[in-house]
Amino acid sequence: MITESDKARVIAAIREAEQRTAGEIFCVIAQQSSDYRLVPVAWAAAAALFAPLPLLALTNWSAPFVYLLQIIAFLLVAMALSHSRIRFRIVPRQAQHDRAHTEAMRQFYAQGIDKTEHRTGVLIFASAAERYVEVVADAGINDKVSPDVWDDAVHALVSAVKDGRPADGFVAAIERCGAILAEHFPPGALKRDELPDKLVEI
């Protein structure tokens, strides 16, 4: 998903941005935020639930035989919808965004972004399968800026991910986030380099 040369570009962008601010930037890209394996099961259960109705109404087949067909219908639908290309198409967009947001928050805490001394960490998170991007800022930053200040960074990364250029998107998002951090947390004001400069791929 991200080549080593692209990772190096992103890391260089983080270091350059952090030269102008005492804030911290950390990047995570996920192939997908969930495998959604229960979604095909739910669709298959619904199909199996209603499959016997026309059979019972229009045929003289015995209840055990219809029950067998119901089980077969469940298995066939579950297997068909479990293919990755189909599975993501049947997951509601809001459910995908909810899962991706949950993963973004999990990464925020798992990577220790909330542990900076003055709560000046920013996570730039992208989930490719869901085409979801979020900037998660810690409390020290949220006290100074409104959430919509990150919209340009999010838009830049979303557009690039859609075009298959995630590294370009991360670089653009880092530049925008860095400019905001520099305005409110100039270099030297706070302790530097509390988080590693890296792009984590999960």
Secondary structure, DSSP 8 states (H G I E B T S, - for coil): ---HHHHHHHHHHHHHHHTT-SSEEEEEEES-S---THHHHHHHHHHHHHTHHHHHHH----HHHHHHHHHHHHHHHHHHHTSHHHHHHHS-HHHHHHHHHHHHHHHHHHTTGGGSTTS-EEEEEEETTTTEEEEEE-HHHHTTS-GGGGHHHHHHHHHHHHTT-HHHHHHHHHHHHHHHHHHHS-TTSS----S---EEE-
